[in-house]
Amino acid sequence: MALARWRGEGKGVTVWDKSPNNPVSDVDLAVDARLKAVLGAIAPDAGWLSEETADNPARLACRAMWCVDPIDGTRDFIRGRPGWAVSVALVVAGAPVLGVLYAPARDELWVAERGTGATRNGVDLSASKRGSFSGARVPADALPRIDSDLVMVAKPNSIALRIAMVAADEADLVATLRWGFEWDVAAAALIASEAGACVSDAFGAPLVFNTPRAQAFGVIACAPAIHSAVVERLAERAGEIAPRTSA
């Protein structure tokens, strides 16, 4: 449905800002409604958390919850670029147990189930095994001087796809230093961890899902051997933006 609109096969896409520099389109809302109907039929007792649906605190009482971003990477979608994806995770008792990331413009279907590994288009994934932090591949448009020892690789707008790049050994590290929503990373975090990557918040703590705020400060997905070095590199910056007591 989204792919047809992206290709211009449907009517023109209507875009507006939900907040400054935070675009959304009518396609986001249409995909969200379709997913809610389909996934709700699969697991009607599960809670629902989506970027494009008003949050209902009733989800907190649910053992299972669908965690959805109908179009992650909306900027790429509305600009006609392929770096966007539909992200769906099933969270049970605070942890993703099923993650699906579909990037139709790239013809990529990423799937992970807890304890069974992760695949892209049916091929098993094995995450980066890089052992040294310096020279690590990072999907980025630019790097601050302090990180000039890292190597930039092509960056899709979708944070979920960037995390998936670590799962596919196309990047060694993805890290953010901002408050991010659970729907941005739930599916990709499971895909990366099932492929063998290390996934945490910006302080190195495990990610927890179906929380009251539905947010965590930052996300790190990287080769396991460099995780401690990543946390150390980010520690001062993370502490300045979000002191640990508020996280």
CORDAMO-V967456 format. One record per backbone hydrogen bond with DSSP energy under -1.0 kcal/mol. CO is the residue of the C=O (numbers start at 1). NH is the residue of the N-H. If there is no record, write none. Layout:
<<CO	NH> <CO	NH>>
This chain:
<<1	5> <2	6> <3	7> <4	9> <5	8> <14	26> <16	24> <19	22> <22	18> <24	16> <25	29> <26	30> <27	31> <28	32> <29	33> <30	34> <31	35> <32	36> <33	37> <34	38> <35	39> <36	40> <37	41> <38	42> <39	43> <43	46> <47	66> <49	68> <50	53> <56	59> <57	60> <58	61> <59	62> <63	93> <64	47> <65	91> <66	49> <67	89> <68	51> <69	87> <72	85> <73	77> <74	78> <75	79> <76	81> <77	80> <82	84> <83	158> <85	72> <86	102> <87	69> <88	100> <89	67> <90	97> <90	98> <91	65> <92	95> <94	209> <95	92> <97	114> <98	90> <99	112> <100	88> <101	110> <102	86> <103	106> <103	108> <108	103> <109	121> <110	101> <111	119> <112	99> <113	116> <117	113> <118	125> <119	111> <120	123> <123	120> <133	136> <136	151> <137	172> <137	173> <138	153> <144	147> <145	148> <147	150> <149	135> <151	138> <153	140> <158	162> <159	163> <160	164> <161	165> <163	167> <164	168> <165	170> <165	171> <166	128> <166	169> <172	223> <174	221> <178	218> <180	216> <181	184> <182	185> <182	186> <185	189> <186	190> <187	191> <188	192> <189	193> <190	194> <191	195> <192	197> <193	196> <195	127> <198	222> <200	220> <201	204> <205	201> <214	182> <216	180> <216	218> <217	202> <219	176> <220	200> <221	174> <222	198> <223	226> <224	227> <226	230> <227	231> <228	232> <229	233> <230	234> <231	235> <234	238> <235	239> <236	240> <237	241> <238	242> <243	246>>
